[in-house]
Amino acid sequence: MNDSMSRRGISAAVDGLGWRYVLGMLCARVAVASLADAVSVAGRAVAAAGGDADELLLIDLRPDRVMLSVRSPPDRSRRAVDLAQRLAAELAGLRGAVDEPRSVHLLEVAIDALDIASVRPFWKAVLGYADRPGDPPQEGALVDPFGQGPAVWFQQMDAPRPQRNRIHLDVNVPPDAAPLRIEAALAAGGRLLSDSAAPAFWVLADAEGNEACISTSQGRD
């Protein structure tokens, strides 16, 4: 049976549990008092995840917090949502769990290119990155094999654009966070260049025209 979920459905399924859906990941934060506490929380999360832990669960430990991320399978089946719900139930009684609606974002770097195949190997080599699993070979995104740096993807151009920057940042945020992030950027001297693709993304620029996109999971299904 096909149990694939829309991006909007995934967001709604974890609403109120402290989890946020961004760029194919469900993310949450648990506040802790020490690194030892963080290790304990991580152990409980792995135990609750069971057989899904190695495939779907990512954990970042810090002395004051544990960052939990659940990867959504390519078919966007219910497995990620079910795991996030299990983790929420397991960690609900802990100090500070989940301590706040995290201002979560995941960063991607987008590089405009006329000939993606000719520039992609350079960026793969200079960054020490790897092909993103599931993406088309020779043209798909590149990812940090250690899962720490932002992904890099390549946007096909149809003509040279020397008058504008050729590299921009995609700042992926939960849908409810996008208006606040845009408002803050405009208040800091930025400009809104386009909202024609909203709510998938808004194109903004700084005072000198360097661009960035505020992106969400909405408007993409």
Stockholm file with secondary structure:
# STOCKHOLM 1.0

chainA/1-221         MNDSMSRRGISAAVDGLGWRYVLGMLCARVAVASLADAVSVAGRAVAAAGGDADELLLIDLRPDRVMLSVRSPPDRSRRAVDLAQRLAAELAGLRGAVDEPRSVHLLEVAIDALDIASVRPFWKAVLGYADRPGDPPQEGALVDPFGQGPAVWFQQMDAPRPQRNRIHLDVNVPPDAAPLRIEAALAAGGRLLSDSAAPAFWVLADAEGNEACISTSQGRD
#=GR chainA/1-221 SS CCCCCCHHHHHHHTTTTTCEEETTEEEEEEECSSHHHHHHHHHHHHHHHGGGHHHHEEEEECSSEEEEEEECCTTCCTHHHHHHHHHHHHHTTSTTBTCSCCCCCEEEEEEEESSHHHHHHHHHHHHTCEECTTSCTTTSCEECTTSCSCEEEEEECSSCCTTSCSEEEEEECCGGGHHHHHHHHHHTTCEEEECTTTTTEEEEECTTCCEEEEECSTTCC
#=GC SS_cons         CCCCCCHHHHHHHTTTTTCEEETTEEEEEEECSSHHHHHHHHHHHHHHHGGGHHHHEEEEECSSEEEEEEECCTTCCTHHHHHHHHHHHHHTTSTTBTCSCCCCCEEEEEEEESSHHHHHHHHHHHHTCEECTTSCTTTSCEECTTSCSCEEEEEECSSCCTTSCSEEEEEECCGGGHHHHHHHHHHTTCEEEECTTTTTEEEEECTTCCEEEEECSTTCC
//
